[in-house]
Amino acid sequence: MYPAQIKSVAPGSPAERAGVKSGDQLLRVNGQAVTDILAYRALLEAGRASLEIARPAAPAFFAVAQDHHTIKAQEAPTFTFEVEWEDPGLEFEEVLFDGIKKCANKCDFCYIHQMPRGFRKSLYIMDDDFRLSFLYGSFVTLTNLTDADVNRILDENLSPLYVSVHTANIELRQDLMKWWKLKVKDERTTNIRDMIERLEPIDLYTQVVLVPGRNDGEHLDETLAYLAGRPNVISAAVVPVGLTDHRNNLAHVDTFDADGARDVLRRVNLWRARLLQERGTRFVFPSDEFYLLAGESLPSEEEYEGFPMLENGVGMVRDFLTEGLPPLPARVSPRRVILATGTLFAPALERAVEPLRDVEGLQIEVRPIINRTFGVATTVAGLLTGRCFRHAVEPGEADLLIVPPTTLRYGTELMLDDVSLNELRGELRMDVRPGGSTLGELARVLLGEDLNSQPQFGFSAHAVKEQRGQA
């Protein structure tokens, strides 16, 4: 049994009329234990449902020793209510009632293995949960699935899923991912070709994390040829391996240089042109990092075909640039502004904001920030922390520090290391604000408008990890 904590009850709903309150627990639906929000919805779709509710006044079960006797706490009182073709009106604290399914792999390039110590627990959770993939688009490897999991995906049509393929070469994939045999519940799941074919009714968005000298070059061509030949594979994102300076006792892994990035783009562009003719889609989408590393122009907005993998770093720069600058005033009240960003994006940002330098009174400096937390190997803006900004900006040297909104935790003003914007404001003796997700929003912040520019991605797989990490 997996008690599901109830967060709130909709006014006027069947649950409210039955006396259900926030803090109660859902125990069963139609006598069945419920593992997650998807199973809950599936049971409701039967039309008639009996919901068993518990109201724990204290921890439901525990034992203590007293005079050599065991005392058992009183069980929580329970009651049931029924609904028929009607939503019960329950909102739960979490979407997974039985916990997050963990990864069965020990990838050479796993970012969690490269994390420095001292961060919140959620950042160290090695999740690999197909339910979060369906709900929020997080990538999974499929190697930890049971036969029952596969059947459930098919029976409930949990489509689309987002799958980390990395390579279609079975032996090479094992060498890259090094799954733990004791954690693999069904040996068939380690064969990525077999899994893609077993899941043929399910649409799959795939990604290939490229490691120089390992799965790039001809191996990449082999992988794309296989994926493009599967009707249920909708697209493939190609992203470079991400490394930190915290790789003690880990295998040596190289990063891409400009020549390596150009070779990836050359190969991928051949596939994109071919598949646009054959499938009506470019199918393969390289991440922005390859273009920035290679010094090549970004594709047009149209070429991203709706930005299906934006949060995977595919098209974020083009999406940022799509909303151009608003009409600019001739002058503003004098202010000095530091635009802080990662070292990779800084040159592109410098070019984008150049017209703003003509506004009288506005002094802008684009400042590339070296990552003091993850190391110089980490060049993307989203992994900058409060510590990075403290090292890179002197107190009082500007009127306004603008940080990338991707550095903030979902819906908050907290960075990865739990430093808040308010703390930075006090320590640096200047205003500190997120800059917006588009060039137009950034310009309006620079010109003094008050925007709600925190990232607003709604609930996410990371938010689920946040809750689990705090439990």
KARA-V549137 format. One record per residue. RES is the residue in one letter. SS is DSSP state (H for helix, E for strand, - for the rest). Layout:
res->RES ss->SS
res->RES ss->SS
//
This chain:
res->M ss->-
res->Y ss->-
res->P ss->-
res->A ss->E
res->Q ss->E
res->I ss->E
res->K ss->E
res->S ss->E
res->V ss->E
res->A ss->-
res->P ss->-
res->G ss->-
res->S ss->-
res->P ss->H
res->A ss->H
res->E ss->H
res->R ss->H
res->A ss->-
res->G ss->-
res->V ss->-
res->K ss->-
res->S ss->-
res->G ss->-
res->D ss->-
res->Q ss->E
res->L ss->E
res->L ss->E
res->R ss->E
res->V ss->E
res->N ss->-
res->G ss->-
res->Q ss->E
res->A ss->E
res->V ss->-
res->T ss->-
res->D ss->E
res->I ss->H
res->L ss->H
res->A ss->H
res->Y ss->H
res->R ss->H
res->A ss->H
res->L ss->H
res->L ss->H
res->E ss->-
res->A ss->-
res->G ss->-
res->R ss->E
res->A ss->E
res->S ss->E
res->L ss->E
res->E ss->E
res->I ss->E
res->A ss->E
res->R ss->E
res->P ss->-
res->A ss->-
res->A ss->-
res->P ss->-
res->A ss->-
res->F ss->-
res->F ss->-
res->A ss->E
res->V ss->E
res->A ss->E
res->Q ss->E
res->D ss->-
res->H ss->-
res->H ss->E
res->T ss->E
res->I ss->E
res->K ss->E
res->A ss->-
res->Q ss->-
res->E ss->-
res->A ss->-
res->P ss->E
res->T ss->E
res->F ss->E
res->T ss->E
res->F ss->E
res->E ss->E
res->V ss->E
res->E ss->E
res->W ss->-
res->E ss->-
res->D ss->-
res->P ss->-
res->G ss->-
res->L ss->E
res->E ss->E
res->F ss->E
res->E ss->-
res->E ss->-
res->V ss->-
res->L ss->E
res->F ss->-
res->D ss->-
res->G ss->-
res->I ss->-
res->K ss->-
res->K ss->E
res->C ss->-
res->A ss->-
res->N ss->-
res->K ss->-
res->C ss->-
res->D ss->-
res->F ss->-
res->C ss->-
res->Y ss->-
res->I ss->H
res->H ss->H
res->Q ss->H
res->M ss->-
res->P ss->-
res->R ss->-
res->G ss->-
res->F ss->-
res->R ss->-
res->K ss->H
res->S ss->H
res->L ss->H
res->Y ss->H
res->I ss->-
res->M ss->-
res->D ss->E
res->D ss->-
res->D ss->-
res->F ss->H
res->R ss->H
res->L ss->H
res->S ss->H
res->F ss->H
res->L ss->H
res->Y ss->H
res->G ss->-
res->S ss->-
res->F ss->-
res->V ss->E
res->T ss->-
res->L ss->-
res->T ss->-
res->N ss->-
res->L ss->-
res->T ss->-
res->D ss->H
res->A ss->H
res->D ss->H
res->V ss->H
res->N ss->H
res->R ss->H
res->I ss->H
res->L ss->H
res->D ss->H
res->E ss->-
res->N ss->-
res->L ss->-
res->S ss->-
res->P ss->-
res->L ss->E
res->Y ss->E
res->V ss->E
res->S ss->E
res->V ss->-
res->H ss->-
res->T ss->-
res->A ss->-
res->N ss->-
res->I ss->H
res->E ss->H
res->L ss->H
res->R ss->H
res->Q ss->H
res->D ss->H
res->L ss->H
res->M ss->H
res->K ss->-
res->W ss->-
res->W ss->-
res->K ss->-
res->L ss->-
res->K ss->-
res->V ss->-
res->K ss->-
res->D ss->-
res->E ss->H
res->R ss->H
res->T ss->H
res->T ss->H
res->N ss->-
res->I ss->H
res->R ss->H
res->D ss->H
res->M ss->H
res->I ss->H
res->E ss->H
res->R ss->H
res->L ss->-
res->E ss->-
res->P ss->-
res->I ss->-
res->D ss->-
res->L ss->E
res->Y ss->E
res->T ss->E
res->Q ss->E
res->V ss->E
res->V ss->E
res->L ss->E
res->V ss->-
res->P ss->-
res->G ss->-
res->R ss->-
res->N ss->-
res->D ss->-
res->G ss->-
res->E ss->H
res->H ss->H
res->L ss->H
res->D ss->H
res->E ss->H
res->T ss->H
res->L ss->H
res->A ss->H
res->Y ss->H
res->L ss->H
res->A ss->H
res->G ss->-
res->R ss->-
res->P ss->-
res->N ss->-
res->V ss->E
res->I ss->E
res->S ss->E
res->A ss->E
res->A ss->E
res->V ss->E
res->V ss->E
res->P ss->E
res->V ss->-
res->G ss->-
res->L ss->-
res->T ss->-
res->D ss->-
res->H ss->-
res->R ss->-
res->N ss->-
res->N ss->-
res->L ss->-
res->A ss->-
res->H ss->-
res->V ss->-
res->D ss->-
res->T ss->-
res->F ss->-
res->D ss->-
res->A ss->H
res->D ss->H
res->G ss->H
res->A ss->H
res->R ss->H
res->D ss->H
res->V ss->H
res->L ss->H
res->R ss->H
res->R ss->H
res->V ss->H
res->N ss->H
res->L ss->H
res->W ss->H
res->R ss->H
res->A ss->H
res->R ss->H
res->L ss->H
res->L ss->H
res->Q ss->H
res->E ss->H
res->R ss->H
res->G ss->-
res->T ss->-
res->R ss->-
res->F ss->-
res->V ss->E
res->F ss->E
res->P ss->E
res->S ss->-
res->D ss->H
res->E ss->H
res->F ss->H
res->Y ss->H
res->L ss->H
res->L ss->H
res->A ss->H
res->G ss->-
res->E ss->-
res->S ss->-
res->L ss->-
res->P ss->-
res->S ss->-
res->E ss->-
res->E ss->H
res->E ss->H
res->Y ss->H
res->E ss->-
res->G ss->-
res->F ss->-
res->P ss->-
res->M ss->-
res->L ss->H
res->E ss->H
res->N ss->H
res->G ss->-
res->V ss->-
res->G ss->-
res->M ss->H
res->V ss->H
res->R ss->H
res->D ss->H
res->F ss->H
res->L ss->H
res->T ss->H
res->E ss->-
res->G ss->-
res->L ss->-
res->P ss->-
res->P ss->-
res->L ss->-
res->P ss->-
res->A ss->-
res->R ss->E
res->V ss->E
res->S ss->E
res->P ss->E
res->R ss->E
res->R ss->E
res->V ss->E
res->I ss->E
res->L ss->E
res->A ss->E
res->T ss->E
res->G ss->E
res->T ss->-
res->L ss->-
res->F ss->-
res->A ss->H
res->P ss->H
res->A ss->H
res->L ss->H
res->E ss->H
res->R ss->H
res->A ss->H
res->V ss->-
res->E ss->H
res->P ss->H
res->L ss->H
res->R ss->H
res->D ss->H
res->V ss->-
res->E ss->E
res->G ss->E
res->L ss->E
res->Q ss->E
res->I ss->E
res->E ss->E
res->V ss->E
res->R ss->E
res->P ss->E
res->I ss->E
res->I ss->-
res->N ss->-
res->R ss->-
res->T ss->-
res->F ss->-
res->G ss->-
res->V ss->-
res->A ss->-
res->T ss->-
res->T ss->-
res->V ss->-
res->A ss->H
res->G ss->H
res->L ss->H
res->L ss->-
res->T ss->-
res->G ss->H
res->R ss->H
res->C ss->H
res->F ss->H
res->R ss->H
res->H ss->H
res->A ss->H
res->V ss->-
res->E ss->-
res->P ss->-
res->G ss->-
res->E ss->-
res->A ss->-
res->D ss->-
res->L ss->E
res->L ss->E
res->I ss->E
res->V ss->E
res->P ss->-
res->P ss->H
res->T ss->H
res->T ss->H
res->L ss->E
res->R ss->-
res->Y ss->-
res->G ss->-
res->T ss->-
res->E ss->-
res->L ss->E
res->M ss->E
res->L ss->-
res->D ss->-
res->D ss->-
res->V ss->-
res->S ss->E
res->L ss->H
res->N ss->H
res->E ss->H
res->L ss->H
res->R ss->H
res->G ss->H
res->E ss->H
res->L ss->H
res->R ss->-
res->M ss->-
res->D ss->E
res->V ss->E
res->R ss->E
res->P ss->E
res->G ss->-
res->G ss->-
res->S ss->-
res->T ss->-
res->L ss->H
res->G ss->H
res->E ss->H
res->L ss->H
res->A ss->H
res->R ss->H
res->V ss->H
res->L ss->H
res->L ss->-
res->G ss->-
res->E ss->-
res->D ss->-
res->L ss->-
res->N ss->-
res->S ss->-
res->Q ss->-
res->P ss->-
res->Q ss->-
res->F ss->-
res->G ss->-
res->F ss->-
res->S ss->-
res->A ss->H
res->H ss->H
res->A ss->H
res->V ss->H
res->K ss->H
res->E ss->H
res->Q ss->H
res->R ss->H
res->G ss->H
res->Q ss->H
res->A ss->-
//
